[in-house]
Amino acid sequence: MVVNRNVPELILQNEKWDEERRKSILQAFEEEVYGCSPKDGFSVSWNIVKEEPFKNIGTKRVVEIYIDAPKGRHSFLLYVFIPKTASQHNPVPVMLSISITPRFPQPSGMVNGKELDELLKVVGDRVETLPTPSELPKPEPYDLENNTNDEKWPVEVLLSKGYATAAFYAEDIGPDNETKYQEGIISYFEDNKEAPNSWGTIAAWAFGASRAIDYLTTDSLLDKSKISVIGHSRGGKTALWCAANDPRVYCCYANNSGCTGAALSRGKKGEDVFCINTIFPYWFCENYKKYNNREDTLPVDQHMLLASIAPRLLYLASASEDLWADPESEFYSAVLASEVYEYYGLRGLEKKSPLKPGQKTHKGRIGYHVRKGRHELTLHDWELFCEFLESKR
Ligand code: GCU
């Protein structure tokens, strides 16, 4: 099926796909969408603050990661769980989860410091597609260290399948809040925070994920060639931006990542660039606001972000009732990104027409499923992702 969304070309006429093209695409995303994060001028170190046996199936480590930047030191905790099967001779693959659930309780009825009612005004007739409050990140705190049997991050299940897994709180990198978002890692760098291309929260969280990878690549029990990054929703947008920029990522899994995640912006239903920039103006850079209601003028579209991950593995998942994220726009984005995988002589997404709820396609380098149901990350999603990874071993 032809996808006619008038998106910018991935491979320009009479040109080829190469590192230069990939870099120029990432630069456009940086300038116009996510904002520029620091490439140098900082150093990273860590300290294992706790190490103990974990339920007779492995080891738990809490690692404090320090980022020394021009204006001081920022630190955050990484919770790492390693199965018993791991050894220096048998390093295991690892899944890094970007947790968008809060460490501290949030006021209820509010989304990131704004009144929910106030936000609803901007969505107009798209209100029908909005996720219900129960689908939004929960205001209740979530304990990454001890809550190891939860669908959002099923540590015990992953260990039983032979994976190590690690997670950090996105808000430890930078608050998910319009007035406070620059109080985290961003405040330690001397860039001009008011600049139109200054980094937003998604780029800051992705930078944090790469600092977690700095640690993971040094752990001899972990297979540093098999690091996957996983995120749901705003965490999925973050996982994609991290994987596009960080070649150490072996596989990226973005679950229900929607607007400015996997979904094409042109022709998108549900949340669009205007909505996301109005409700979450601090997630992206100022330049991105130029494209409110003018998606057709964007120099990029999200299939180009997906293509920047090629030829590495990519896994996307939609939920059939998640109309705010728009499953079709997520799917077609993967279809279009496949062109670059094909350029490498590989299969991208195997299927070219949208799947029915409950279906999956795992044969290509891009795997995808659409689960029946709403916007969330379930154990079933994790199981299918593991199945996809297994099939690539
Ligand atoms: C809101 C937002 C989405 C985001 C989601 C989430 O619904 O509009 O873009 O993906 O929150 O992170 O849960």
Residues whose N, C-alpha, C, O or C-beta is under 5 A from the ligand:
A	BS01	GCU	E135 L136 P137 H232 S233 R234 N256 S257 G258 C259 E271
